[in-house]
Amino acid sequence: MSHHPLSRRRFLGVAGASVAALLTPKLITLPGIRADGLTTKVHLHTFNPTETTTSDAVQAAMNAATDFAWLRPGDSVFVKVASNSNLTAPSVTSPAVLEGVIRRLKEAGAGTIYVGDMSGAQFVRHLAEGTIGSTRANMEQNGLLAAAEAAGAQVHCFEEVPFDQAYIPGVPAVDHHWGDGLQVAAILDQVDHIVNLPRLGKHVLAGASLGLKNAVGWISDHSRMVLHRDGATFHEKLAELNTIPQLAVKLRLTLTLADQALTTYGPDAGYRLPLTSPLIIASEDVVSHDQIALLALLWARQQTPGDALTQDPYPAQSNGLNWWFVRVTWGEEIAGYQELPTFDNLAAADTLTHINVAYDVLHGGRPQTIEVIPGSMPLHESLIALLTHNPDLHISVRG
């Protein structure tokens, strides 16, 4: 089921008061982001790996994106990776990013640094009656475990906490579609700061798997069922999840190292496009990070062979695959399944993708300017052209 772009006015006219309430929420002020949302900054670095180590490049991007004023000596930091499966990057966060991130956090005075996630429901189920699968085992196979431990971090997999202690209620700070069905990892209440390290990849259900989507790793198996079963508000719920106070007020930086991009299918299988000059996308604002990351992903799709693109099941098969996922994972007794919306143009400014909804619920609307700040190496002209081609996105590239 493919939905064409709607204007904001027309959408509100047909969608009813509940959606109108969603699009006029109270604001959440994120660290380093102006509450009026006038300007956000995204650092977009590229580097030559034969001349610069990945660790040094990552640290340079971090230094550009944040001044670390939020980090007091001894504070704990949770580095949230995407370890959805046992497959290697870009199906998961690139292990190469961890050394630079953890080293820079230590230099800035961090105390305990955790690295963790809970893998997707097709790999891990954490239930009251027992646990199926292991995120740690997946991390061992995809390289994230060794990279985290070598850098001196403590690996924390949510399903390794006893079930009755593993989750706390998650209450979005805006009018939302979760009901009482949102439960999040208890460690969110225990750590001081969060650094978000997603991957750059397509997603057969969400369209793309970036920083906002990485928050799904925090939620319980039951909450994941609610997200997928109530598919009609899938994108709204992704955005609303990112407003829960334990996450919104502690998230300091979202950074993606794209040494490869998963340009079709996703989140697990798909076409893997290696980038000769890796990209690092870093911002204190997760939504603007995702806006630029999405366009970088679409740019990578322009470099993907046509036969691979034609095999991508998004959007034509997305709803059927979600229905199948719900039925196989959570059982035939699950009633009330809702169809999953898809979008022909993921980068349109006037569709209800989770990125556009997140601008509304986190900032009260799209910023007047999303400023892209390149690093020391110039960006590819075709990437700049894609970033700036649609004035409705309000993106400018410095220099």
VMD Tcl script that draws the C-alpha trace (Angstrom):
set ca {
  {0.00 0.00 0.00}
  {1.82 3.11 -1.21}
  {0.81 6.55 0.00}
  {1.44 9.64 -2.11}
  {2.57 12.93 -0.53}
  {-0.10 15.00 1.18}
  {0.10 18.60 2.21}
  {0.02 19.17 5.97}
  {-3.27 21.06 5.65}
  {-4.97 18.38 3.57}
  {-3.70 15.58 5.80}
  {-5.06 17.22 8.95}
  {-8.33 17.81 7.19}
  {-8.88 14.12 6.57}
  {-7.08 12.54 9.51}
  {-9.04 13.97 12.41}
  {-8.39 15.59 15.74}
  {-6.14 12.89 17.18}
  {-3.50 13.52 14.54}
  {-3.95 17.27 14.93}
  {-3.14 16.85 18.59}
  {-0.05 14.85 17.68}
  {1.23 17.63 15.45}
  {0.82 20.33 18.10}
  {2.63 18.81 21.08}
  {4.53 20.39 23.90}
  {8.19 20.79 22.99}
  {11.11 18.84 24.32}
  {14.36 20.77 24.53}
  {17.25 18.54 23.57}
  {20.81 19.40 24.62}
  {22.30 21.89 22.18}
  {19.04 22.39 20.25}
  {17.06 25.63 20.32}
  {13.52 25.00 21.49}
  {12.11 27.10 18.63}
  {13.81 24.78 16.15}
  {15.03 27.59 13.89}
  {18.43 26.07 13.09}
  {19.98 22.66 13.51}
  {23.47 21.57 12.53}
  {24.65 18.29 11.05}
  {28.33 17.57 10.55}
  {28.98 15.50 7.44}
  {32.58 14.36 7.22}
  {34.23 12.24 4.59}
  {37.75 10.88 4.82}
  {40.34 8.85 2.96}
  {40.95 5.68 5.04}
  {44.42 5.27 3.49}
  {45.44 8.60 5.04}
  {43.31 8.88 8.18}
  {42.40 6.14 10.65}
  {38.72 5.57 11.25}
  {39.24 6.21 14.96}
  {40.81 9.62 14.31}
  {38.10 10.54 11.80}
  {35.35 9.58 14.24}
  {36.91 11.63 17.01}
  {37.26 14.64 14.73}
  {33.56 14.38 13.84}
  {32.63 14.13 17.52}
  {34.71 17.18 18.39}
  {32.97 19.15 15.64}
  {29.48 18.06 16.65}
  {29.63 18.57 20.44}
  {31.74 20.41 23.01}
  {31.19 17.71 25.68}
  {30.04 20.36 28.19}
  {27.29 17.91 29.15}
  {29.78 15.29 30.39}
  {30.95 15.59 34.01}
  {33.88 13.54 35.29}
  {32.76 10.00 36.10}
  {29.40 10.19 34.33}
  {28.13 6.98 32.78}
  {27.42 6.80 29.06}
  {25.39 4.23 27.17}
  {26.55 3.79 23.58}
  {23.50 2.42 21.78}
  {24.50 0.34 18.78}
  {22.26 -1.38 16.26}
  {22.91 -5.11 16.66}
  {19.68 -6.30 15.13}
  {21.20 -9.54 13.86}
  {24.34 -11.64 13.68}
  {25.13 -10.25 10.24}
  {28.05 -7.88 9.78}
  {27.92 -4.17 8.99}
  {26.13 -2.43 7.36}
  {23.33 -4.72 8.59}
  {24.48 -3.57 12.03}
  {26.51 -0.63 13.36}
  {30.03 -0.65 12.00}
  {32.37 -2.02 14.71}
  {35.02 0.38 13.39}
  {33.20 3.33 14.97}
  {33.51 2.10 18.54}
  {37.21 2.68 19.19}
  {37.03 6.38 18.32}
  {33.78 7.00 20.20}
  {34.86 5.23 23.37}
  {38.34 6.74 23.32}
  {36.95 10.26 22.98}
  {34.40 9.71 25.75}
  {37.15 8.52 28.07}
  {39.32 11.52 27.23}
  {36.37 13.76 28.03}
  {36.06 12.19 31.49}
  {33.40 9.51 31.14}
  {33.18 6.84 33.82}
  {31.50 3.56 32.93}
  {30.81 3.25 29.22}
  {28.22 0.67 28.20}
  {27.71 -0.66 24.69}
  {24.54 -2.59 24.02}
  {21.22 -3.39 22.39}
  {18.64 -6.16 22.15}
  {18.47 -7.85 18.76}
  {15.35 -8.06 16.64}
  {12.48 -10.35 17.56}
  {13.40 -12.83 14.85}
  {16.68 -13.37 16.74}
  {15.95 -12.62 20.43}
  {12.80 -12.87 22.56}
  {12.94 -11.79 26.22}
  {9.80 -13.18 27.86}
  {8.58 -13.82 31.38}
  {8.72 -17.55 30.75}
  {12.23 -17.50 29.34}
  {14.67 -15.98 26.87}
  {15.20 -17.15 23.31}
  {18.39 -16.19 21.51}
  {21.26 -13.94 22.55}
  {22.27 -10.42 21.54}
  {25.73 -11.09 22.95}
  {26.12 -14.08 20.65}
  {24.98 -11.95 17.73}
  {27.48 -9.25 18.69}
  {30.20 -11.88 18.84}
  {29.41 -12.89 15.27}
  {28.94 -9.40 13.82}
  {32.10 -8.00 15.40}
  {30.58 -5.50 17.81}
  {31.41 -7.51 20.94}
  {35.15 -7.71 20.27}
  {35.30 -4.06 19.21}
  {33.47 -2.85 22.34}
  {35.58 -4.92 24.71}
  {38.84 -4.00 22.98}
  {37.96 -0.33 23.42}
  {37.30 -0.84 27.13}
  {33.52 -0.69 27.25}
  {31.14 -2.89 29.22}
  {28.72 -4.82 27.01}
  {25.13 -4.67 28.25}
  {22.44 -6.70 26.47}
  {18.94 -5.94 27.70}
  {17.67 -9.52 27.70}
  {20.46 -10.53 30.09}
  {18.68 -8.62 32.89}
  {16.11 -10.80 34.72}
  {12.74 -10.21 33.11}
  {11.08 -8.71 36.19}
  {13.86 -6.11 36.41}
  {14.54 -5.53 32.73}
  {11.90 -2.95 31.79}
  {10.23 0.20 33.05}
  {7.20 2.04 31.65}
  {8.01 4.38 28.78}
  {5.72 7.38 28.68}
  {6.06 9.63 25.61}
  {6.02 13.32 26.48}
  {3.45 14.07 23.76}
  {-0.01 12.84 22.82}
  {0.76 9.39 21.49}
  {-0.47 6.13 19.99}
  {1.20 3.66 22.35}
  {-1.54 3.42 24.97}
  {0.07 1.68 27.94}
  {2.01 -0.65 25.66}
  {5.44 0.96 25.80}
  {8.11 -0.61 28.01}
  {11.77 0.39 27.77}
  {15.04 -0.99 29.11}
  {15.49 -0.16 32.78}
  {19.09 0.96 32.27}
  {17.71 4.12 30.68}
  {16.88 5.24 34.23}
  {20.36 4.40 35.45}
  {22.79 6.02 32.98}
  {23.64 9.70 32.69}
  {24.03 10.05 28.94}
  {23.33 8.28 25.66}
  {25.32 8.28 22.44}
  {23.38 6.83 19.51}
  {25.31 4.88 16.84}
  {22.92 3.67 14.11}
  {23.78 2.22 10.71}
  {23.03 3.62 7.25}
  {20.52 1.23 5.80}
  {17.20 0.66 4.11}
  {14.41 -0.99 6.08}
  {11.73 -3.03 4.41}
  {9.06 -1.74 6.81}
  {10.23 1.72 7.95}
  {11.85 2.70 4.66}
  {15.16 3.46 6.36}
  {16.92 2.34 9.53}
  {18.70 5.36 11.03}
  {18.94 7.11 14.40}
  {15.25 7.36 15.33}
  {14.60 3.75 14.33}
  {17.56 2.64 16.48}
  {15.46 3.48 19.55}
  {13.38 0.34 18.93}
  {16.25 -1.62 20.44}
  {15.35 -0.13 23.83}
  {11.83 -1.56 23.94}
  {10.47 -4.87 25.21}
  {9.21 -7.75 23.12}
  {5.61 -6.83 23.95}
  {6.19 -3.24 22.83}
  {7.72 -4.46 19.58}
  {4.57 -6.49 18.98}
  {2.41 -3.38 19.54}
  {4.58 -1.37 17.15}
  {4.19 -3.90 14.35}
  {0.61 -5.02 15.02}
  {-0.75 -1.46 15.10}
  {0.90 -0.78 11.77}
  {-1.24 2.20 10.79}
  {0.62 4.38 13.32}
  {4.00 2.68 12.93}
  {5.77 5.91 11.95}
  {4.05 8.01 14.58}
  {5.03 5.54 17.28}
  {8.67 5.55 16.15}
  {8.76 9.32 16.55}
  {6.87 9.25 19.86}
  {9.25 6.65 21.29}
  {12.03 9.19 20.95}
  {10.17 11.65 23.20}
  {10.22 9.53 26.35}
  {12.13 11.63 28.92}
  {14.66 8.91 29.79}
  {15.81 9.00 26.19}
  {15.08 12.52 24.98}
  {16.84 14.40 27.77}
  {19.87 12.09 27.88}
  {20.61 11.71 24.17}
  {23.70 13.82 23.51}
  {24.90 12.76 20.09}
  {23.82 10.65 17.14}
  {26.66 9.54 14.88}
  {26.75 7.19 11.92}
  {29.92 5.83 10.41}
  {29.01 4.71 6.90}
  {31.94 2.75 5.55}
  {29.26 0.71 3.77}
  {25.58 1.34 3.12}
  {22.77 -1.21 3.01}
  {20.94 0.21 0.01}
  {18.13 -2.31 -0.48}
  {15.80 -4.42 1.66}
  {17.04 -4.19 5.27}
  {17.32 -4.29 8.16}
  {19.33 -7.50 7.74}
  {19.76 -8.71 4.15}
  {20.27 -6.36 1.23}
  {22.76 -4.88 -1.19}
  {26.00 -3.78 0.51}
  {27.56 -0.76 -1.14}
  {31.14 -0.07 -0.01}
  {32.06 3.62 0.19}
  {35.58 4.43 -1.01}
  {35.44 7.60 1.06}
  {33.44 6.72 4.18}
  {30.90 9.20 5.51}
  {30.46 10.24 9.14}
  {27.16 11.93 9.97}
  {27.05 13.52 13.43}
  {24.57 15.82 15.18}
  {23.22 16.63 18.61}
  {19.77 16.53 16.98}
  {18.72 13.00 16.10}
  {16.01 14.15 13.69}
  {18.30 16.33 11.59}
  {20.91 13.58 11.68}
  {18.30 11.29 10.16}
  {17.23 13.81 7.54}
  {20.78 14.07 6.23}
  {21.45 10.35 6.68}
  {18.34 9.52 4.66}
  {19.54 11.66 1.77}
  {23.00 10.09 2.03}
  {21.31 6.70 1.81}
  {19.35 7.76 -1.26}
  {22.61 9.04 -2.76}
  {24.12 5.60 -2.13}
  {21.13 4.03 -3.86}
  {22.00 6.08 -6.94}
  {25.27 4.11 -7.01}
  {23.54 0.74 -6.58}
  {23.09 -1.53 -9.62}
  {19.64 -1.32 -11.14}
  {18.97 -5.04 -10.88}
  {19.51 -4.87 -7.11}
  {17.13 -1.92 -6.80}
  {14.39 -3.75 -8.70}
  {14.54 -6.57 -6.15}
  {13.94 -4.23 -3.21}
  {10.51 -5.17 -1.77}
  {9.84 -1.68 -0.36}
  {7.19 -0.35 -0.76}
  {5.14 -2.92 -2.69}
  {5.60 -5.86 -0.32}
  {6.11 -4.03 2.97}
  {2.64 -4.45 4.45}
  {2.49 -8.14 3.54}
  {5.89 -8.73 5.10}
  {4.86 -6.91 8.29}
  {1.64 -8.96 8.53}
  {3.69 -12.13 8.08}
  {6.22 -10.97 10.71}
  {3.49 -10.31 13.28}
  {1.75 -13.61 12.64}
  {4.90 -15.77 12.70}
  {6.60 -14.00 15.63}
  {3.70 -13.33 17.98}
  {1.14 -15.93 16.92}
  {-2.09 -16.35 14.99}
  {-4.08 -15.23 18.03}
  {-2.87 -11.64 17.54}
  {-6.00 -9.77 16.46}
  {-6.56 -6.26 15.19}
  {-3.70 -6.05 12.71}
  {-3.53 -2.67 10.94}
  {-2.02 -2.03 7.53}
  {1.43 -0.47 7.41}
  {1.74 2.81 5.46}
  {4.55 3.18 2.94}
  {5.83 6.14 0.97}
  {6.87 6.40 -2.66}
  {9.16 9.31 -1.82}
  {10.85 8.87 1.55}
  {12.51 12.29 1.29}
  {9.33 14.33 0.77}
  {8.76 17.01 3.38}
  {4.96 16.60 3.50}
  {4.46 12.88 4.14}
  {4.07 11.27 7.55}
  {7.35 9.41 7.64}
  {8.78 9.01 11.13}
  {11.39 11.68 10.35}
  {8.78 14.29 9.48}
  {6.60 13.34 12.45}
  {9.66 13.54 14.72}
  {10.32 17.12 13.64}
  {6.80 17.94 14.82}
  {6.85 16.07 18.13}
  {10.42 16.96 19.13}
  {10.73 20.49 17.73}
  {7.28 21.73 16.85}
  {8.03 21.66 13.12}
  {10.80 21.55 10.57}
  {13.70 23.93 11.29}
  {14.07 27.06 9.25}
  {17.54 25.79 8.33}
  {19.30 22.45 8.59}
  {22.92 23.42 8.15}
  {25.24 20.72 6.83}
  {28.85 21.36 7.83}
  {31.47 19.42 5.86}
  {34.75 18.30 7.40}
  {38.20 18.98 6.03}
  {37.54 17.05 2.80}
  {34.97 18.39 0.32}
  {31.75 16.50 -0.20}
  {31.00 14.89 -3.54}
  {29.17 17.32 -5.82}
  {26.40 14.81 -6.52}
  {25.79 14.42 -2.78}
  {25.60 18.20 -2.30}
  {23.16 18.38 -5.20}
  {20.89 15.79 -3.62}
  {21.05 17.46 -0.21}
  {20.01 20.83 -1.58}
  {17.71 19.97 -4.47}
  {14.42 20.28 -2.55}
  {13.92 23.72 -0.93}
  {11.08 22.34 1.21}
  {13.66 20.40 3.24}
  {15.40 23.64 4.32}
  {18.90 22.19 3.93}
  {21.95 24.34 3.27}
  {25.56 23.18 2.89}
  {28.20 25.43 4.39}
  {30.95 26.56 2.06}
}
mol new
graphics top color blue
foreach p $ca { graphics top sphere $p radius 0.5 }
foreach p [lrange $ca 0 end-1] q [lrange $ca 1 end] { graphics top cylinder $p $q radius 0.2 }
display resetview
